[in-house]
Amino acid sequence: MLVFVFLILLMACVAVAITVENWQHGLLALAAQYGLGAALLTQDAPAEVVLSFLVGGAIACAILFLTLRQMQDLLKSKRSDTDLEPRSSLADMSYRLAAIVLAGTATYGLSQSYPLPETSVGVTFAIYWLAAAGLFSLSTSQDTLRSGLGLLLIDSATLLLLGATGLGALHTVFLLGIVVNTLVSVSTAYLLTVRSVGSDLD
């Protein structure tokens, strides 16, 4: 029952992270996703893997938060918080929500038809869900932040897969959990900053 609750919360957090307009809410949902993923991972992976998952997520969230916060302060006199990224139309938001519902349905079907070896049902569903949501955000989004969040979700799915199945050595999991998350978040922060400076020069 507790696993089911964690999965529902995980789905909700990921959906909020890749659809919400407010970047603070998006990062909060992303951070919650790392916490819920770590809780699920404790069923199948050693403590070192869970720790690297949490540390990598904390680093990524901190880098993005500090960057966006600094941009907000610098641009406060010129634009509103939500202008850090383009606004989505109501049609785009409706499309995203409908696609997320379909992705959740497909994820459930995949997790039931193709369970991962040596992996609990909850972690299997989480892996499929994070990968599907990450690919969706990466392939359909036109703004930098959501593309970066999509990459982070795909990395989370990969880390859960390697950690839960034991396919990856500890140093590989550490690399994905901390180094890759840091690189993705730093790259996203850099692109956000360049985009903001470029718009000021126009």
Backbone torsions as a table, in degrees:
resi	resn	phi	psi	omega
1	MET	NA	-42.6	180.0
2	LEU	-64.4	-38.7	177.9
3	VAL	-62.3	-41.0	179.1
4	PHE	-61.2	-41.5	178.3
5	VAL	-63.4	-43.8	178.5
6	PHE	-60.1	-39.9	-179.4
7	LEU	-67.1	-41.1	177.6
8	ILE	-62.5	-44.0	178.7
9	LEU	-65.1	-39.4	178.8
10	LEU	-62.1	-45.3	178.5
11	MET	-60.5	-43.0	-179.0
12	ALA	-65.3	-42.9	-179.1
13	CYS	-63.9	-43.4	179.4
14	VAL	-65.1	-42.0	178.7
15	ALA	-60.6	-42.8	178.6
16	VAL	-65.3	-42.5	-176.6
17	ALA	-60.0	-36.7	-174.4
18	ILE	-100.7	0.9	179.9
19	THR	-123.0	-28.3	-172.1
20	VAL	-69.1	146.5	179.4
21	GLU	-77.7	-39.9	-176.3
22	ASN	-73.4	120.6	-174.7
23	TRP	-69.6	-29.5	176.8
24	GLN	-62.8	-43.7	178.4
25	HIS	-65.8	-37.5	178.6
26	GLY	-63.2	-43.7	179.6
27	LEU	-70.3	-35.3	176.4
28	LEU	-62.9	-41.8	177.5
29	ALA	-65.8	-37.9	177.6
30	LEU	-63.2	-43.6	178.7
31	ALA	-62.7	-40.9	177.9
32	ALA	-64.1	-35.0	177.6
33	GLN	-60.6	-40.6	178.5
34	TYR	-65.3	-40.1	178.7
35	GLY	-65.1	-43.7	179.0
36	LEU	-67.9	-39.5	177.3
37	GLY	-62.2	-40.5	178.3
38	ALA	-65.1	-39.4	178.5
39	ALA	-62.0	-40.5	177.4
40	LEU	-69.5	-36.1	-176.9
41	LEU	-67.6	-24.3	-179.7
42	THR	-61.4	-19.1	179.3
43	GLN	-70.9	-30.5	-169.4
44	ASP	-124.6	-8.6	-172.0
45	ALA	-128.2	154.8	177.2
46	PRO	-69.6	166.4	-175.2
47	ALA	-61.9	-33.5	-179.2
48	GLU	-62.2	-39.3	179.0
49	VAL	-67.0	-44.9	178.7
50	VAL	-60.7	-41.2	-179.4
51	LEU	-64.6	-43.1	179.3
52	SER	-64.6	-35.4	176.8
53	PHE	-62.2	-45.7	-179.4
54	LEU	-68.7	-44.1	-178.4
55	VAL	-64.6	-44.4	178.1
56	GLY	-60.6	-41.5	177.8
57	GLY	-65.3	-40.4	179.2
58	ALA	-64.4	-40.4	178.4
59	ILE	-63.4	-46.2	-179.1
60	ALA	-61.5	-46.4	-179.4
61	CYS	-64.2	-39.6	-179.5
62	ALA	-65.5	-43.5	-180.0
63	ILE	-62.5	-46.9	-179.4
64	LEU	-66.4	-40.3	-179.9
65	PHE	-63.2	-47.5	-178.4
66	LEU	-63.5	-39.1	179.3
67	THR	-65.5	-49.9	-178.3
68	LEU	-67.4	-33.8	177.4
69	ARG	-65.6	-42.4	179.0
70	GLN	-66.0	-40.8	176.5
71	MET	-62.1	-40.5	179.2
72	GLN	-61.6	-43.5	179.7
73	ASP	-66.2	-40.2	-177.9
74	LEU	-69.8	-33.1	-174.8
75	LEU	-102.1	8.4	-172.8
76	LYS	-60.0	-36.1	-177.9
77	SER	-77.9	-11.3	-174.2
78	LYS	-111.2	-29.6	-175.4
79	ARG	-152.9	166.9	179.4
80	SER	-83.8	168.1	-178.0
81	ASP	-57.1	-42.2	-174.1
82	THR	-72.7	-8.6	177.3
83	ASP	-82.1	0.6	173.7
84	LEU	-63.0	-27.4	173.4
85	GLU	-135.8	152.7	-178.2
86	PRO	-60.3	145.5	177.2
87	ARG	-72.8	144.3	175.3
88	SER	-92.3	145.1	177.3
89	SER	-76.5	165.9	177.9
90	LEU	-62.7	-36.9	178.8
91	ALA	-64.3	-40.6	179.3
92	ASP	-65.8	-41.5	178.5
93	MET	-63.5	-42.3	178.8
94	SER	-64.1	-39.5	178.1
95	TYR	-62.9	-43.4	-179.0
96	ARG	-64.2	-43.2	-179.8
97	LEU	-64.5	-41.5	178.4
98	ALA	-64.6	-40.6	179.2
99	ALA	-65.8	-35.2	178.7
100	ILE	-66.5	-40.8	177.6
101	VAL	-61.7	-45.0	178.1
102	LEU	-63.8	-39.8	179.1
103	ALA	-64.4	-38.6	177.7
104	GLY	-64.5	-40.4	178.1
105	THR	-64.8	-44.1	178.6
106	ALA	-64.8	-38.2	179.4
107	THR	-62.7	-42.8	178.4
108	TYR	-61.6	-43.1	179.1
109	GLY	-63.2	-42.2	178.8
110	LEU	-64.3	-42.8	-178.5
111	SER	-65.7	-28.2	178.4
112	GLN	-83.0	-36.2	-176.9
113	SER	-84.0	-33.1	-176.6
114	TYR	-130.4	68.8	178.7
115	PRO	-65.7	143.2	179.9
116	LEU	-77.8	143.0	-178.4
117	PRO	-67.2	141.6	176.3
118	GLU	56.8	31.9	-178.0
119	THR	-132.8	136.7	179.8
120	SER	-67.7	161.3	-178.3
121	VAL	-61.5	-40.6	-179.4
122	GLY	-63.1	-45.4	179.9
123	VAL	-68.3	-37.7	177.3
124	THR	-58.8	-48.0	179.0
125	PHE	-62.5	-42.7	-178.9
126	ALA	-61.3	-40.1	179.5
127	ILE	-63.0	-49.7	179.3
128	TYR	-61.8	-41.6	-177.0
129	TRP	-66.8	-46.4	-179.9
130	LEU	-63.4	-41.1	179.3
131	ALA	-64.8	-44.6	-179.3
132	ALA	-64.4	-45.4	-179.7
133	ALA	-66.0	-40.1	178.8
134	GLY	-64.3	-45.2	178.0
135	LEU	-63.0	-40.0	178.7
136	PHE	-62.5	-48.5	-179.0
137	SER	-64.1	-40.3	-178.0
138	LEU	-68.5	-37.9	-173.4
139	SER	-86.7	-21.0	-175.4
140	THR	-110.0	-15.7	-175.1
141	SER	-84.5	144.7	176.6
142	GLN	-106.7	-2.5	179.2
143	ASP	-107.3	155.2	-170.2
144	THR	-66.9	-43.4	-174.8
145	LEU	-62.6	-47.1	-178.4
146	ARG	-67.2	-33.1	175.6
147	SER	-64.3	-42.2	177.0
148	GLY	-64.2	-40.3	177.2
149	LEU	-63.8	-36.8	177.0
150	GLY	-61.5	-42.9	177.5
151	LEU	-63.8	-39.8	179.3
152	LEU	-65.7	-37.0	178.1
153	LEU	-67.6	-39.2	176.9
154	ILE	-63.9	-40.7	177.6
155	ASP	-64.7	-37.3	176.9
156	SER	-62.3	-42.7	178.7
157	ALA	-62.8	-41.9	179.7
158	THR	-64.8	-41.2	179.4
159	LEU	-65.7	-41.9	176.6
160	LEU	-61.3	-40.6	179.9
161	LEU	-63.3	-49.6	-178.3
162	LEU	-67.5	-40.0	-178.1
163	GLY	-70.4	-40.2	-175.9
164	ALA	-76.8	-35.5	-177.5
165	THR	-90.4	-13.2	-177.7
166	GLY	73.8	17.0	-179.6
167	LEU	-72.3	-25.6	-178.1
168	GLY	-108.1	142.5	174.8
169	ALA	-68.4	164.4	-175.8
170	LEU	-59.7	-39.6	-179.0
171	HIS	-68.2	-29.9	176.8
172	THR	-68.6	-43.6	178.1
173	VAL	-63.5	-39.8	177.5
174	PHE	-61.8	-42.1	179.5
175	LEU	-60.5	-47.5	-179.5
176	LEU	-69.1	-40.3	-174.0
177	GLY	-71.8	-31.9	-174.9
178	ILE	-116.8	-54.8	-173.9
179	VAL	-67.0	-49.4	-178.0
180	VAL	-65.3	-42.5	177.0
181	ASN	-58.9	-41.6	179.2
182	THR	-64.6	-44.3	180.0
183	LEU	-63.4	-43.4	-179.9
184	VAL	-64.3	-44.3	-178.1
185	SER	-69.0	-38.1	177.7
186	VAL	-66.0	-42.8	178.1
187	SER	-62.2	-43.2	178.1
188	THR	-63.2	-43.6	179.1
189	ALA	-62.2	-40.7	179.1
190	TYR	-62.6	-46.1	-179.3
191	LEU	-65.5	-37.5	176.5
192	LEU	-62.7	-41.6	-179.8
193	THR	-66.8	-44.8	179.3
194	VAL	-61.6	-42.2	179.4
195	ARG	-63.1	-41.1	-179.7
196	SER	-66.7	-43.6	179.2
197	VAL	-65.1	-40.6	179.4
198	GLY	-62.3	-39.5	179.2
199	SER	-68.6	-29.3	178.1
200	ASP	-71.8	-32.6	-178.5
201	LEU	-77.2	-20.7	-178.3
202	ASP	-71.1	NA	NA
